[in-house]
Amino acid sequence: MRVVRRALGVGTAVALAVSGTALTQTASAVALSCGAVVTANTTLTADVGPCASGQGITVNANNVTLNLNGHRIFGVAANNGTNANPYIGVYVTGRTGVTITNGRISDFDTGVYLEFGGSHTISRMHIFDNIGGLNGDGFFGEGIQLFESDNNAITASQVIHNGTFAGIDVFDSHNTRITGNTVQGNNVVQTDAQDQQHGPTIMQDIGIFLVTLTSRRTTGTVVTGNQVQGNGLDGISVGNFTTNNQVLNNSVQGNGVTGQVAPFRDGSGIRVGSQATGNLVQGNRVQGNGADGISIVNGSSNTIRRNQSFGNNLGPNTTIANFDLFDSSPTCASGTNTWTANAFATKNQACIS
């Protein structure tokens, strides 16, 4: 997979600068303008936008609640992926205990970006149409991105039609909880014809993506009770080198069926990547995805149990054999992965059960 923006060295930080109108607010109910910097509990009284560049709102204090109060923070759709500087709806860096709730964010490169710090909550949000560069370059292109930020919760939110990277991206972060969300239609189709500058490429467009970029591995994530549907590639991807994450009781349907640039694969429902270890995939309903229902690709010591996986392999790429349950480790050799009590129609190895 070609992901230019993911090739960061160890210890590299994105570190955005606070830009725009630095309007610090201390009142509890206010109308903000684009570029505002919030340092106290704030409830919006009006929409914020259209914001042409930079950050919509920056939260620059600990233990602050930003209540959108049903309002929207929005950028300019025509500017998606074209800004020289990061283009973010709500930006939080190096802070703890921030809550972002009860509203909508759209038309930025990334809707919400949490960097460093942690113990934040994103709840009851509708985050949609946040789209980065269509050629897959740059640092942003998702509804929500976490980078080296721990102990966060994303709950009861709708994350719809963001890309081209993912609905929710979790990078090098520990103990994230992603619970009870709808992650749907993050499918900003990218084709070779749209990317002649870089040559053949694969769109990412993953629903929920857990990623390790540095030695600070993504670990302890719990993805549970989400509706993950109609995303462009994988529904839920537990990326290479991630450890001890849990994917529990999600409905994962209709992902990866729109087709990739040949010869790349279609998307799986749940995919666990190379050298990913100690992850648990349990109690999920996985149906009608483009490639495999549940796929373990060169991972080890993962446990896959009590899932239902039926009617997958619906994508257009017929050159790759796909199954409801797939394990690339030969004969599920001792010390690799444990499959037990799953319900399915097709599998690639006799040892899968």
N, C-alpha and C positions, 0 to 999 in steps of 0.2 A: 504493500500500500504506500502510495506516494504522499507523504505528509510533511511538506517543507517546514511548516511552522512548528512541528513537534520536535525537530532536531536541535534541541537546546542542550548545552553542556551542563555538567554538574554545577549546581549553585547559581545558575543563570536565573535572574528575576526579570519579569516583564516590567515592573515598576513604572506605571504611568505617571505622568505629571498631572497635577490638578490644573485644569484649563478652563477657559470660559470666564463668565462673570462670577467672581468669588464672593457671593452674597451669603454671608453667614446668618443663619436664622436661629433665634432662640425662643420665638413664640411657639405656642402649641398648635395653633391653626393658622395657616398662612397660604398665600399664593406665591409660588416660586417661579423664577425664570430659569431658562436653560443655563447650565453652568453653576447653579447654586451649590453651596457647601453647607451641609447640615451638621450641627454640633449639639443638638438637643432634640428631645422627642418632638416630632413634627407631624401634623395632619394636614394634608393638602385640601385646599378649598376650590381648586380649579385644575384643569389639565396643565401639563408642562410641555411646551413644544409649539411648532416643530423646531427641533434643535438641529442645526445644520452641520455641526461638527463637535468633536470633543466629547465630554461627558454630559449627560442630561442632568444628573444630580450626583454629587459625591458626598458620602457620609464619612465624616472625619472626627468621630468621637466614639468612645466605648459606651455600651449599654444604651443605645439609642434605638427608638422605634420610628421608622418611617412608614406612616400609615397613608397609603394613597387615597383612602376614603372613597373608593370607587372610581377614581380619576385615572388618567392615562399619562404616561411619559412617552413621548414619541419623537422619533427623528424624521429624516427626509428619505423616503424609500429610494429615490433616485441616487442618493449618495452612498447607499450600501456598498461597501467594498471598494470605495473610490477615495477615501480619506487617507492622507499621508500619515495622520496620527490616529491612535485608537479612538473608536467611535462607540461609546458605551452608554447604556441607559442609566444604570445605577452602579457606581463604582465604590468599593470598600477595600482599603488596603491597610494591613497592620493593625487592625482594630479587633475588639472582641465584643460579643454580645449584641450585635446589631440585628434588628428584626425588620424585614421588608414585607409588607402585607397589604392585601385588600385593594388590588388595582391591576392595571394593565401597562405593559411595556412593549413597544413595537418599533420597528423600522430603524434599528441600529445595527452595527456589526454583531454585537452581543448584547443581550438584554440586561443581564446582571453579571458582574464580575467580582468575585471575592478572592482576594490575594493576601496570603500570609494571615496572621492572626487566626481567629476562628470563633467557635461557639455562636455562630450566626443562625438565624432562622429565616427561611423564605416560605411564606404560607399564603394560601388563598390568592395566588397571583395568576394572571393570564398573560403569558409571555409568548409573543407571536411575531412572525415576519421579521425576525432579526437575521440578516443575511450578510455574510462576509464576502470576500472576493471569490468569484465563481471559478477562478483558476486554481483554487486550493492553496494559495500562498497566504502569508500574513499570519497573525496571531489569533484572530478572532473570526467567529462564524458559528454561533450557537445561541440558544436561548439563555442558558445559565452556564458559566464556567467557574470552577474552583481551581486555584493554583496554590499548592503548599499551604492550605488552610484547613484546619482540623476541627472535628467535633461539630460539624454543621448539620442542619436539618432542612430538607426540601420537602414540603408536605402540602397536600390538598391543592395542588396547582395544576394549571393547564399549560403545557409547553408544546406549542403547535406551529408547524411550518417555519422552522428556523434552519440555518445551515450555512455553509455546506458541510460543516464538520459534525454537528450533533445537536440534539435537543438539549441534553445535559452532559457536560464534560467534567470529569473529576480527575485532576492531574496531581500526582504526588501528594495526596492528601489522606489523612487518617480519620477513621471513625465517622464517616459521613452516613446519614440516614436519609434515604430517598423513599418516601412513603406516601401511598394513596394519591399519586398524581396520574394525570392523563398525558402521555407523551406520544404525540400523534402527528403523522404527516410531515415529519422533518425530512423532507425529500426534495431538496433543491437540485433537480436533475442536472448532472454535469456530464457532458459527452466530449469525445475527442474533437468534434467540430467546434465546440466552444473553447477549446484550449490548444489551439494549434501552436501557440508560442512554446508550450512545454512538452508537446507530444502526447502519446496515449497516457491516460491517467484513469484512476478509479475514483468515483465520487465516494465520499465518506458517509455523510448523512445517516449517522447512527442515532438510534433513539436515546439510549443511556450508555455512555462510554466511560469505563474506568481505565485510566492510563497511567503507566509508569514511564517518566521521562528521564529521571536521574536515579541516583542511589537511594533517594528518599521514596521508597515504593508506596504505591497506593495500597492501603491495607485497612481492614476493619470496616469496610463499607457494607451497609445492609440496604438492599434494594427489595422492597416488599410491598405487595398489595397495589401495584401500579397497573394501569392499562397502557400497554405499549403496542401501538398499532400503526401500520401503513408508513413506516419509516423507510428511507431509501435503501439502506444496506442492512446491517444487523439491528434487531430490536434492542437487545442488551448485549454489549460486548465487554467481557472481562479481559482486559488487554494483557499483552506480554509482560511477564515478570511481576504481575500483581499477586498479592498473597492474602489468604485468610479473609476473603470477602464472602458475602452471602447473598444469593438471589432466591427469594422466597415468595411463593404464592402470588406470582404475577400472571396476568393474562397477556400473552405475547402472540399477536396474530397479524398476518398479512404484511410482514416486513420483507423487504428485499425482492419484491416480485416485479418491479418495473424494468429491471435489466441493467447490466453494466456494459461498459465498452469491452468488447471481446479482446483478449481471452479471459478477462477477470471473472471472478465468481459472482454469483448472486448472493443475496444476504440471508443469513440464518436467523432463526428466532433468538436463541441464546448461544453465544460463542465464547469459549474460553481459550485464550491464546497461548503462544509458545512460552514455556517455562513459567507459566502461571501455576502456583501451587497452593494447596490447602484450602481451595475455594469450595463452597457448598452451594449446589443448585438443587432446590427442593420444592416440591408442591406447586410447580408452575403448570399452567395450561398453555401449550404451545401448538399453534395450529395455522396451517395455510401460509407458511413462509416460503420464500423463494428457493432457498437451498436446504440445508439441514434444519431440523427442528431444534435439537440441542447438539452442539458440536464441540468436542475437546480436541484442540489442534496442538499436539506436542506439549501439552501440559501434564503435570504429574501430581499424584496424591490429592486429587480432587474427588469429591463425593457427589454423585448424581442420583437422587433417590425420590421416589414417590411423585414423579412428574407424569403428566399426560401429554403425549406428543403424537399428533396424527395429521395426515393430509398435507405434509410439507412437500418440498421439491416442486414448486409451482413456477419457478423463474424460467426465463427463456433460454438460459445457457445450458444446452444439452450435452456439452463436452465433458462436464464434471458430474460424476455420480453423487447423488445426495440421498439422505436417509432421515427418518424421524429422529434417530439417535446415531451419532457418529463419534468414534474414538480413533485417532490416528496412531495410537500406540499399538504395536503388533500384539494380538491376542490378549490385550489388557493385562500385560505382564505384571507379575507381583511387584508392588512398590509404585505402580503408576496410579490408575484411577479406579474408583469403586462405583459400580452401577448396581442399583438394587431397587426392586419393587416399582419400576416404572411401567406405565401402560403406553404401548406404541404399536405401530404396524410394521415398520421396517427398521433394520439396523445393519451396520456394516460388519459386525463381528459377533460370533456366537456367544462370547463371554458377557455381552451386554444383557442386562435383565431388568 
